[in-house]
Amino acid sequence: MITRRALAHLALATAALALPAGAALAQSFPTRPVTVVVPYPAGGPTDAIARIIAEDLGTKIGQNVVVRNEPGASGSIGTRAVATGEADGYTIVFGNNQTHGNNMFLLREPGYDALDDFVPLAGVGAFEHVYVVRNGLESEGIQDLIALAQADPEGLNYGSTGIGSGSHLSFELFMARTDTAMTHVPFQGAAPLVQELVAERIDVSNSTLPSVLGQIQGGAIRAIAIASPERNPNLPDVPTLAEQGVDDADAESWAALFAPAGIPDEARETLSNGILASLAEPSVRGAIEALGFTLNVRAPEDFRPYHEAEMETWRTIIETAGVEAQ
């Protein structure tokens, strides 16, 4: 889905790309490659989506766009580096509800302000969450998992992509709703978490669908519930939490591209228009959607109020789950 305002921006971007050669030469940005910082390890869904966008974006802005992974500290290391770096448009970040939301409430010193230190370039969409278990766990559905956890509160562990991530907080919310307790094992991103699930050293996770879809389809792990109001077409036989008697525990994790506050207007507009144009390309959309990611493209002025509202939503989830800042 692309919002109406995003379509208007796309029309402007397309018109700019069709300018005569002389007009194109007058453009002063960019004159060298642009870097997209992914504040998570290589190999995860955030990294994969960033690389798909970056490859096409380079053709839109006339310069190479490279992806640089800077993981660590719940995504705050790479995000902080962009916030405190040069605001010239040559380094931007692919953020999400953790880096540009939850970290504000869960890290005592994140080193940046998600709203004041950044401007949005484009909202990209959302990661649906799916509850997955290791193959050896005797749990065919979510009620089986609840029964196991209640029978032995210290017997199960759950993995997440880091403290304050959507997978962490939504699982804490799930435990609060179901009166269960499991041991939290945080990882620095989706790739190492999935490896441990496949190796059966982690019992369960509420993971983003793109990070585990291939392993589910390949039989390496099992999906037992979708944490959304409706079933996902990629996994039509997997029921939702609500279908299995668990209410008010749904959550999804959004993603967006940001630049440091203070970026020149020309650079901001060039990048934003280029990103929106890339996200309208059928080949780009098809590649991203094949990962299980739900596209919902927003222009910057539409994303800002959505961002602010989402911060309040996740603040409520954090308070409900009783997770404290570290």
C-alpha positions in Angstrom: 0.0 0.0 0.0 1.2 3.5 -0.8 -0.5 6.6 0.7 -2.0 9.3 -1.5 0.5 11.8 -0.4 3.3 9.4 -1.1 1.9 9.0 -4.6 2.0 12.8 -5.0 5.7 12.8 -4.0 6.4 10.0 -6.4 4.9 12.0 -9.3 7.3 14.9 -8.4 10.2 12.5 -8.2 9.4 11.0 -11.6 9.1 14.5 -13.1 12.5 15.4 -11.7 14.1 12.2 -13.1 12.7 13.2 -16.5 14.4 16.6 -16.6 16.7 17.4 -19.5 20.4 16.6 -19.1 21.3 20.3 -18.5 18.9 20.5 -15.6 20.2 17.3 -14.1 23.8 18.7 -14.2 22.6 21.6 -12.0 21.9 19.2 -9.2 24.5 19.5 -6.5 23.5 16.4 -4.4 24.6 13.7 -4.5 28.2 14.0 -5.9 29.4 10.8 -4.2 28.0 7.5 -2.8 25.4 7.5 -0.1 25.6 5.1 2.9 22.6 3.5 4.5 23.4 2.4 8.0 21.6 -0.8 9.2 22.0 -0.9 13.0 21.8 -4.7 13.0 24.0 -7.6 11.8 24.1 -8.6 8.2 21.7 -11.4 7.1 18.6 -10.3 9.0 15.4 -9.0 7.4 16.2 -5.3 8.1 19.5 -5.8 6.3 17.9 -7.6 3.4 15.2 -4.9 2.8 17.7 -2.1 3.1 19.9 -3.7 0.4 16.9 -4.1 -2.0 16.0 -0.5 -1.6 19.6 0.7 -1.8 20.3 -1.1 -5.1 17.4 0.6 -6.8 17.8 4.0 -5.1 21.2 4.3 -6.6 19.7 4.3 -10.1 17.2 7.0 -9.0 19.7 9.5 -7.5 22.6 8.8 -9.9 25.1 7.6 -7.3 25.9 4.3 -5.7 24.1 3.6 -2.4 25.9 1.2 -0.1 24.7 -0.5 3.1 26.9 -0.5 6.2 26.0 -2.7 9.2 26.7 -1.2 12.6 25.0 -3.5 15.2 24.9 -3.4 18.9 23.2 -2.0 22.0 19.6 -2.6 20.7 20.4 -0.8 17.5 21.5 2.3 19.3 25.2 2.2 18.2 24.6 2.6 14.5 21.6 4.9 15.1 23.7 7.2 17.4 26.5 7.3 14.8 24.1 8.7 12.2 22.5 11.2 14.7 25.9 12.6 15.7 27.5 12.5 12.2 27.5 15.0 9.4 24.0 16.0 8.5 24.9 16.3 4.8 22.7 13.5 3.4 25.5 11.1 2.7 24.8 8.9 5.7 21.2 7.9 6.6 19.8 5.1 8.7 17.2 2.3 8.2 15.4 2.5 11.6 12.5 0.9 13.2 10.2 1.0 16.3 13.2 -0.1 18.4 15.8 2.3 17.3 13.4 5.2 16.9 10.9 4.4 19.6 11.5 1.8 22.3 15.1 2.8 23.0 13.8 6.2 24.2 12.1 4.4 27.1 14.3 1.4 27.7 17.8 2.7 27.4 18.9 5.2 30.1 21.4 6.8 27.7 20.6 6.0 24.1 22.7 8.9 22.9 20.1 10.5 20.6 16.5 11.6 20.5 14.4 9.7 18.0 12.2 12.8 17.1 14.6 15.8 17.6 17.7 14.3 16.1 16.2 12.9 12.9 13.9 13.7 10.0 12.0 10.9 8.2 12.7 10.3 4.6 10.0 7.7 4.0 8.0 5.2 6.0 8.4 1.7 4.5 6.0 -0.6 6.2 5.8 -3.2 9.0 7.0 -6.6 10.1 4.3 -8.9 11.2 5.2 -11.1 14.1 4.9 -14.9 14.3 5.3 -17.2 17.3 7.8 -19.9 16.4 9.1 -22.9 18.4 12.0 -25.3 18.0 11.0 -28.6 16.4 11.6 -30.6 19.5 9.3 -28.6 21.7 6.0 -30.4 22.4 3.7 -27.5 21.4 1.3 -27.7 18.5 -0.4 -24.4 19.3 -0.3 -21.4 21.6 -2.3 -23.0 24.4 0.2 -25.8 24.5 3.0 -23.3 25.0 1.0 -21.6 27.7 0.4 -24.9 29.5 4.1 -25.8 29.3 5.2 -22.4 30.7 2.6 -22.5 33.5 3.7 -26.0 34.5 7.4 -25.0 34.8 7.9 -21.3 35.0 11.7 -21.7 34.8 11.7 -24.4 32.2 11.4 -22.4 28.9 13.4 -19.6 27.4 12.5 -17.2 24.6 14.7 -15.3 22.3 14.5 -11.8 21.0 16.5 -9.5 18.7 17.6 -7.4 21.6 16.4 -5.6 24.7 13.7 -3.2 23.7 13.1 -4.8 20.3 9.5 -5.6 19.1 10.2 -9.3 19.6 11.2 -8.6 23.2 8.4 -6.3 24.2 5.6 -8.1 22.4 6.6 -11.4 24.1 6.6 -9.6 27.5 3.1 -8.4 26.7 2.1 -11.9 25.7 3.4 -13.2 29.1 1.5 -10.5 30.9 -1.7 -11.4 29.1 -1.3 -15.2 29.7 0.1 -15.2 33.2 3.2 -17.0 32.1 7.0 -16.6 32.7 9.9 -17.6 30.5 13.6 -16.6 30.6 14.6 -13.9 28.1 17.6 -14.5 25.9 18.4 -11.4 23.8 20.5 -11.4 20.6 22.1 -8.7 18.5 19.6 -9.1 15.6 17.5 -11.7 13.9 20.2 -13.8 12.2 21.9 -15.1 15.4 18.5 -15.7 17.0 17.2 -17.8 14.1 20.4 -19.8 14.2 19.9 -20.7 17.8 16.2 -21.6 17.2 17.2 -23.9 14.4 19.9 -25.5 16.6 17.2 -25.9 19.3 19.1 -24.0 22.0 16.1 -21.5 22.1 12.6 -22.8 22.8 10.4 -20.1 21.4 10.4 -16.6 19.9 7.9 -14.0 18.7 9.9 -13.1 15.6 9.3 -10.9 12.6 7.9 -13.0 9.8 10.6 -12.1 7.3 13.3 -13.3 9.7 11.9 -16.8 10.0 9.7 -17.4 6.9 12.3 -19.4 5.0 13.0 -21.6 8.1 9.3 -22.2 8.7 8.7 -23.2 5.0 11.8 -25.4 5.1 10.7 -27.2 8.2 13.6 -26.1 10.4 11.3 -24.5 13.0 7.5 -24.5 13.5 5.0 -21.6 13.5 2.2 -21.8 16.1 0.6 -18.3 16.0 0.4 -15.1 14.0 0.4 -12.0 16.2 -1.9 -9.9 14.0 -5.7 -9.5 13.6 -5.7 -11.7 10.5 -3.8 -14.7 9.2 -0.9 -14.1 6.9 -1.2 -15.3 3.2 2.3 -16.7 3.4 1.2 -19.0 6.3 -2.5 -19.5 5.7 -2.7 -22.5 8.0 -1.3 -20.8 11.1 -4.0 -19.3 13.3 -3.8 -15.9 15.0 -3.4 -15.4 18.7 -7.0 -14.3 19.0 -8.2 -17.5 17.3 -6.4 -19.4 20.0 -7.9 -17.5 22.9 -5.2 -14.8 23.5 -6.5 -11.3 23.2 -4.8 -7.8 23.2 -1.3 -9.2 22.6 -0.9 -8.4 18.9 2.1 -6.2 17.8 3.9 -5.3 14.6 7.2 -3.6 14.1 7.5 -0.8 11.6 10.5 0.4 9.6 11.5 3.7 8.0 14.4 5.6 6.6 15.7 8.6 8.5 18.3 11.3 7.9 20.0 13.4 10.6 18.1 16.6 11.6 19.7 19.6 9.8 20.1 17.8 6.5 20.0 20.4 3.6 16.6 20.6 1.9 17.9 19.6 -1.5 19.5 16.4 -0.1 16.4 15.6 1.9 14.1 16.0 -1.0 16.4 14.1 -3.4 16.7 11.2 -1.0 13.0 11.1 -0.1 11.8 11.3 -3.6 14.2 8.7 -4.7 13.2 6.3 -2.0 9.5 6.8 -2.7 10.2 6.2 -6.4 12.1 3.0 -5.6 9.3 1.7 -3.3 6.9 2.2 -6.2 8.9 -0.1 -8.5 7.1 -3.4 -9.0 10.4 -5.3 -8.9 11.4 -3.7 -5.6 8.0 -4.2 -4.0 7.9 -7.8 -5.2 11.3 -8.6 -3.7 10.4 -7.0 -0.4 7.0 -8.6 -0.1 8.5 -12.0 -0.9 10.3 -11.7 2.4 7.0 -11.5 4.3 7.3 -7.8 4.9 4.1 -5.7 4.7 4.7 -2.5 2.6 2.9 0.6 3.7 4.8 3.5 2.1 4.4 7.0 3.8 5.8 10.3 2.7 7.7 12.2 5.4 4.9 14.5 6.4 2.6 11.5 6.8 5.1 9.4 8.6 5.9 12.0 11.3 2.5 11.9 13.1 2.4 8.1 12.6 5.8 7.9 14.3 4.7 10.0 17.2 1.5 7.9 17.7 3.6 4.7 17.5 5.9 5.9 20.2 3.0 6.3 22.5 1.6 2.8 21.6 4.9 1.1 22.4 5.3 3.2 25.6 2.0 1.7 26.7 3.1 -1.8 25.8 6.3 -1.2 27.8 4.4 0.0 30.8 1.8 -2.9 30.5 4.6 -5.5 30.3 6.5 -3.9 33.2 9.8 -3.7 31.4 12.2 -1.3 33.1 14.9 0.9 31.5 18.5 -0.5 31.6 
